[in-house]
Amino acid sequence: MGKEKIIAVNKRARHDYHVLETFEAGIALNGSEVKSMRTGGVNIKEAFAKIENAEVFIHSMHINPYEQASSLNHDPLRIRKLLLHKREIKRLIGQTSQKGLTLVPLQIYFKGGRAKIEIALVKGKKLYDKRDALKKKIMSRETEKTLKQHQKRI
């Protein structure tokens, strides 16, 4: 397969949620949307996925209008269909019916010339979980810093 070119990453998702499982899905897009995505005009910070009538749709994903498309341009916030296998959708239906579990996009990328999105089944973190994660991140950063300083002395 071709190389992956990451277009957009949702950094807040891993901070705000416990990622339980990830899925790769295709996205049903218009031509102007694909061209806009290739220039990096995508925002998935507020986006979320919903299952409706045994199909998965992504809401609040903003794709900038493509400047050269003129009157044939797309609606930046339209609801887009995600392309998953039927067995994956059935599994997601069962898991999202549990209280507190939802679907959130983690990243969008091109793989073999096709737009793909990585969605995750997530559970919300409590405030103290976020604080613990932040403490661990700061501690690891400080240890790396001291190791670098120590290596420079040697």
N, C-alpha and C positions, 0 to 999 in steps of 0.2 A: 504494500500500500504506500501511498504518498506520505510526505512529511506533514506533521500537524503545524498549523500557523495559528497561534492563539490570538483572538481578536479582542475579547473582553473577559475580565475576571471579576467575580463577586467576592471581594475580600471580606466583607461584613458577614457573609453567610457562615463561614467557619468560626467567626468570633461570636455570633449570636446563637448558633445552633450546634447541637451534637449531630454529626453526619453519621447516619446508620448504614446507608447503602447508596451507591451511585449507579446511574444509568446513562448510556449514551443514546441520544435520539437525534433524528434528522429534523429539519424545520421546513415547513411548507412556506416558501417565500416567493415574492414577485421579483422580476428582473431588476428593478430599480433598488429593491431592498438588498439584493446580493451585491450590487455594485457599491452601495453605500457601506455595507459591512466590510467589503474589501479595503475601503479607505479608513476603517476603524470607527465609523460613526454609530456605535452601539452602546447602550447603557442598560445593564441588567441589575442595578442596585435595588430597585423597587419591585422587580419582577417576581412572579410566583406562578406555579403551574396548578391547574385544576383539572379534575376528571369529570367530563360531562358526556352522558350517553355513550359510555365505553370508549371515549376518545380523550386524549390529553391535549389541553390547550395551554399556551403561555400567555399570561396577562401582564400588562404594564412594562413590557420590554420596549424600550424606545430605540427605534432605528431612524437616524436623521434622514430627512428627505434628500435624495440625490440631486445635486444642482443641475446636471445636464439632462435630467429626465423631463423637464418642462411640465406640460399639463398631464403627463402620464404618471405623475408621482404618486406615491403611496401615503396612507395615513400613518404617521410615526408611531402611534400607540395601538394600532389594530391588534385584535386577538389572533394569534397564529397557532396553527395546528402543529403538534409534535408527532413525529413518525416513530412509533414503537411497535414491537411485535405484540400480538394479541395476548400471549401468555404473560408478557411483562406488564401489560395494562391490567390484566386480571389480578396479578399479584399486587400491583399498586393499589387497586381498588380495595382489596382486603386489608392492606396495611394502613392506608389513609383513613379507613373507617374507624381505626383506633383513635382514642382521644389524644390530642396533642401532637400528632404526626402530620407533616405537610410536605409539599414538594417545592424545592427552591432551586433555581439554576446556579451552578457554580462557575461555569465558564462556557464561552462560545469560541469555536475554532473551526478552521477549514481542514478537512482531512480528505486527501485525494480529490481536491477540487469541490467538495461538497460541504455545505455548512452543517455543522453538528453542534449540539448543545449537551453539556453534561448536567443532568439534573440529579438532585440528591433527595432521598427520603430523610427528613430531619426532625429532631425534637428540640424544642426551645430550651436554651440554657437559663438557669436562674442567675441572679446577679452575683452570688458568691462564686459560681462556676466561672463567670467572666473574670472576676478578680483573681482567682487562682491561675487562670490561663495567662493573664497579664503578668502576674508575679513570676511565673515560670519563664516567660518570654524575656523579661528583664534580667532574670538571673542568668539565663543562658547567654544573653548578649554580654553581660559583664564578665562571665568566665572566658568567653572568646576574646574579649578585649584584653584581659590580663594575660592570657596565653600568648597573644600576639606580641604584647609588650615584653614578656619573658623571652620569647624567641628572638626578638630584636637584640636583646642584651647578649645573647650567646653568640 
